[in-house]
Amino acid sequence: MNEVHLQQEDQVIEVRHWGAVSDDDVRDARAKVEELIDQTGISDVLVDLREVESFLDTVEIYEFASDFNLTMRVAMLYDSDDSMVDDLHFLETVAINRGNDFSMHSTRQDALEWLRP
């Protein structure tokens, strides 16, 4: 499941995923993000994965990160004790290797500071 909205106070698009996250969930959220980027011109995205129970498999992560919109900056917020940390770092590595502005953070404050110009 996901929720996507414009967070006016911090001028970021915020995505929150929870539960079991499928490839369709991620693609749905990304479509909503791209629509908000087009509408608002805001391209800083905070993705909160702290309530995710299961995430994409390795192939899905690789495919998903291969076609990010290069105009967005993405800060992923994760729980550092989560069993998916290695998968999320793989996602970060693939995204960065493909030229994307992407970073992982264990606190919301760190993520927002990274997104600020």
HUNOR-V894283 format. One record per backbone hydrogen bond with DSSP energy under -1.0 kcal/mol. CO is the residue of the C=O (numbers start at 0). NH is the residue of the N-H. If there is no record, write none. Layout:
co = {CO | CO}
nh = {NH | NH}
This chain:
co = {0 | 2 | 4 | 5 | 6 | 6 | 11 | 12 | 13 | 14 | 15 | 18 | 18 | 21 | 22 | 23 | 24 | 25 | 26 | 27 | 28 | 29 | 30 | 31 | 32 | 33 | 34 | 35 | 36 | 42 | 43 | 44 | 45 | 46 | 47 | 48 | 50 | 53 | 56 | 57 | 58 | 59 | 60 | 63 | 68 | 72 | 73 | 74 | 75 | 76 | 78 | 81 | 83 | 84 | 85 | 86 | 87 | 88 | 89 | 90 | 91 | 92 | 93 | 94 | 95 | 100 | 102 | 104 | 106 | 107 | 108 | 109 | 110 | 111}
nh = {17 | 15 | 13 | 7 | 10 | 11 | 6 | 45 | 4 | 47 | 2 | 52 | 53 | 25 | 26 | 27 | 28 | 29 | 30 | 31 | 32 | 33 | 34 | 35 | 36 | 37 | 38 | 39 | 40 | 72 | 12 | 74 | 14 | 76 | 16 | 51 | 18 | 20 | 60 | 61 | 62 | 63 | 64 | 66 | 71 | 44 | 102 | 46 | 104 | 48 | 81 | 84 | 87 | 88 | 89 | 90 | 91 | 92 | 93 | 94 | 95 | 96 | 97 | 99 | 98 | 73 | 75 | 77 | 110 | 111 | 112 | 113 | 114 | 115}
